[in-house]
Amino acid sequence: MSSTVVATKRRSEGKVHWSYLLMSNAPYRALSGFLNRNLKLASILMVVLPVAWLVLWNIFPLGQMLNISLLQQYPVPAGQSEVRTFEHYLLLFTDYTVYLPFLRTMGFAVVVSFVALVLMTPLAYFIAKKVPKNLQVRLLLLAMVPSWVGELIRVFSYVLIFASNGAINLVLMWANFIERPIPFLYTWFSLGAGMLYVVALFMLVPLYAAIEKIPTNVLEAASDLGANGITRFFKVTLPLMRDGIATGVTLVFLITTGVYTVPMILAGTDSNLFAQVIASYFHESSLTWPRGAALAIILFVSALIISGVLHSLLRAKKKY
């Protein structure tokens, strides 16, 4: 049945969907017919367009950043030739104001990743195995609602929660648990809580996808064989969800190492992260951009290597 006939039939039934209107559109039919007659060209376009997008918006900016990081000065003064050097990369090993935030960031990202794993696993299991199928997607969408708001607004909401006159201190003082406000804000506690709030969804979705795929009859068989809930989780569920764990930990680690908004708003003077150090070089002067670019490349490469190691250690081993 042709697309025109289908669209006409739908109109006569009073059920016109946008996809049928699209198929009945003359330019669309002409383009789809041309591509159907030239499948090789269609295949090339399917590869070329995504690759071009990747090169333009990802690889090219990284290449430009790498080029700037190797320059002794940027911009190059008029009448002088470019001088290339690796001295900016040595800051990671010679300047404690650089290598301490770097080590702090990597350790912090690892901790946040595994805390997010511990917190999100029960929720993912509950949604995947305890909630009826028709409500699971609705609960996931409900969990995604906060992410529809800008990250800046979400992080500032934690200032209202952790401030001396914020929600937590007001409740504690109202209940007479404390006499004076507790300084939650601008500490590792507020920074960690804010970071978990931002990255939790990136852990929840992969865990849910992995747990939802586990056949219920496998868990029932383990129960019939005498395994209690804890044994079933550690012996059956946990090994079968390792791919989801690896994906979630990798995503959270990568996001945490590079996030800038959260530490800028919630971190204290003793908890500044590497992204803040990089930003300081770009904000200071264009003359310090090569240093900032070098540190950005170091962060990018280091995060990829460490996340690759974590993913390799956590994912399920294939048996052939």
Solvent accessible surface area in square Angstrom, and as a share of the most:
residue,aa,sasa,rsa
1,M,169,0.75
2,S,62,0.40
3,S,32,0.21
4,T,66,0.38
5,V,79,0.45
6,V,32,0.19
7,A,2,0.01
8,T,74,0.43
9,K,106,0.45
10,R,82,0.30
11,R,115,0.42
12,S,93,0.60
13,E,86,0.39
14,G,63,0.61
15,K,127,0.54
16,V,70,0.40
17,H,89,0.40
18,W,170,0.60
19,S,32,0.20
20,Y,49,0.19
21,L,82,0.41
22,L,76,0.38
23,M,61,0.27
24,S,24,0.16
25,N,69,0.36
26,A,63,0.48
27,P,94,0.59
28,Y,84,0.32
29,R,100,0.37
30,A,66,0.51
31,L,107,0.53
32,S,35,0.22
33,G,20,0.19
34,F,87,0.36
35,L,47,0.23
36,N,103,0.53
37,R,176,0.64
38,N,54,0.28
39,L,121,0.60
40,K,160,0.68
41,L,68,0.34
42,A,19,0.15
43,S,62,0.40
44,I,84,0.43
45,L,68,0.34
46,M,147,0.65
47,V,96,0.55
48,V,74,0.43
49,L,114,0.57
50,P,77,0.48
51,V,77,0.44
52,A,51,0.40
53,W,166,0.58
54,L,88,0.44
55,V,67,0.38
56,L,102,0.51
57,W,146,0.51
58,N,67,0.34
59,I,92,0.47
60,F,129,0.54
61,P,60,0.38
62,L,66,0.33
63,G,38,0.36
64,Q,78,0.34
65,M,59,0.26
66,L,80,0.40
67,N,48,0.25
68,I,13,0.07
69,S,0,0.00
70,L,36,0.18
71,L,4,0.02
72,Q,84,0.37
73,Q,81,0.36
74,Y,55,0.21
75,P,74,0.47
76,V,47,0.27
77,P,47,0.29
78,A,108,0.84
79,G,90,0.87
80,Q,112,0.50
81,S,90,0.58
82,E,95,0.43
83,V,78,0.45
84,R,127,0.46
85,T,29,0.17
86,F,143,0.60
87,E,79,0.35
88,H,14,0.06
89,Y,39,0.15
90,L,100,0.50
91,L,26,0.13
92,L,22,0.11
93,F,150,0.62
94,T,101,0.59
95,D,39,0.20
96,Y,136,0.52
97,T,67,0.39
98,V,1,0.00
99,Y,76,0.29
100,L,80,0.40
101,P,5,0.03
102,F,24,0.10
103,L,109,0.54
104,R,66,0.24
105,T,1,0.00
106,M,15,0.07
107,G,38,0.36
108,F,21,0.09
109,A,0,0.00
110,V,50,0.29
111,V,90,0.52
112,V,4,0.03
113,S,0,0.00
114,F,71,0.30
115,V,58,0.33
116,A,2,0.02
117,L,25,0.13
118,V,105,0.60
119,L,95,0.47
120,M,32,0.14
121,T,14,0.08
122,P,85,0.53
123,L,71,0.35
124,A,0,0.00
125,Y,52,0.20
126,F,104,0.43
127,I,4,0.02
128,A,5,0.04
129,K,48,0.20
130,K,132,0.56
131,V,14,0.08
132,P,77,0.49
133,K,138,0.58
134,N,106,0.54
135,L,69,0.34
136,Q,6,0.03
137,V,93,0.53
138,R,159,0.58
139,L,59,0.30
140,L,17,0.08
141,L,86,0.43
142,L,120,0.60
143,A,39,0.30
144,M,54,0.24
145,V,62,0.35
146,P,50,0.32
147,S,47,0.30
148,W,175,0.61
149,V,66,0.38
150,G,42,0.40
151,E,57,0.26
152,L,100,0.50
153,I,114,0.58
154,R,31,0.11
155,V,1,0.01
156,F,104,0.43
157,S,40,0.26
158,Y,38,0.14
159,V,28,0.16
160,L,132,0.66
161,I,58,0.29
162,F,9,0.04
163,A,17,0.13
164,S,67,0.43
165,N,116,0.60
166,G,4,0.04
167,A,52,0.40
168,I,55,0.28
169,N,0,0.00
170,L,100,0.50
171,V,90,0.52
172,L,45,0.23
173,M,70,0.31
174,W,209,0.73
175,A,38,0.29
176,N,134,0.69
177,F,154,0.64
178,I,36,0.18
179,E,166,0.75
180,R,187,0.68
181,P,53,0.33
182,I,64,0.32
183,P,104,0.66
184,F,37,0.15
185,L,25,0.12
186,Y,118,0.45
187,T,45,0.26
188,W,96,0.34
189,F,119,0.49
190,S,0,0.00
191,L,0,0.00
192,G,14,0.13
193,A,23,0.18
194,G,1,0.01
195,M,0,0.00
196,L,36,0.18
197,Y,70,0.27
198,V,10,0.06
199,V,0,0.00
200,A,23,0.18
201,L,38,0.19
202,F,89,0.37
203,M,0,0.00
204,L,3,0.02
205,V,55,0.32
206,P,18,0.11
207,L,0,0.00
208,Y,29,0.11
209,A,44,0.34
210,A,13,0.10
211,I,0,0.00
212,E,58,0.26
213,K,156,0.66
214,I,7,0.03
215,P,69,0.44
216,T,77,0.45
217,N,101,0.52
218,V,56,0.32
219,L,16,0.08
220,E,98,0.44
221,A,48,0.37
222,A,12,0.10
223,S,51,0.33
224,D,124,0.64
225,L,158,0.79
226,G,67,0.64
227,A,24,0.19
228,N,93,0.48
229,G,42,0.40
230,I,126,0.64
231,T,53,0.31
232,R,63,0.23
233,F,52,0.22
234,F,118,0.49
235,K,149,0.63
236,V,28,0.16
237,T,2,0.01
238,L,55,0.27
239,P,58,0.37
240,L,94,0.47
241,M,0,0.00
242,R,78,0.28
243,D,69,0.36
244,G,6,0.05
245,I,13,0.06
246,A,0,0.00
247,T,56,0.33
248,G,0,0.00
249,V,0,0.00
250,T,23,0.13
251,L,69,0.34
252,V,0,0.00
253,F,0,0.00
254,L,60,0.30
255,I,48,0.24
256,T,1,0.00
257,T,3,0.02
258,G,43,0.41
259,V,15,0.08
260,Y,77,0.29
261,T,34,0.20
262,V,0,0.00
263,P,1,0.00
264,M,102,0.46
265,I,24,0.12
266,L,0,0.00
267,A,14,0.11
268,G,14,0.13
269,T,140,0.81
270,D,94,0.49
271,S,0,0.00
272,N,44,0.23
273,L,2,0.01
274,F,0,0.00
275,A,10,0.08
276,Q,35,0.15
277,V,16,0.09
278,I,17,0.08
279,A,15,0.12
280,S,57,0.36
281,Y,26,0.10
282,F,54,0.22
283,H,136,0.61
284,E,122,0.55
285,S,44,0.28
286,S,48,0.31
287,L,115,0.57
288,T,20,0.12
289,W,87,0.31
290,P,0,0.00
291,R,103,0.38
292,G,0,0.00
293,A,0,0.00
294,A,0,0.00
295,L,0,0.00
296,A,21,0.17
297,I,22,0.11
298,I,19,0.10
299,L,17,0.09
300,F,85,0.35
301,V,68,0.39
302,S,22,0.14
303,A,6,0.05
304,L,86,0.43
305,I,107,0.54
306,I,55,0.28
307,S,4,0.03
308,G,40,0.38
309,V,80,0.46
310,L,23,0.11
311,H,58,0.26
312,S,50,0.32
313,L,118,0.58
314,L,39,0.19
315,R,110,0.40
316,A,30,0.23
317,K,122,0.52
318,K,137,0.58
319,K,192,0.81
320,Y,243,0.92
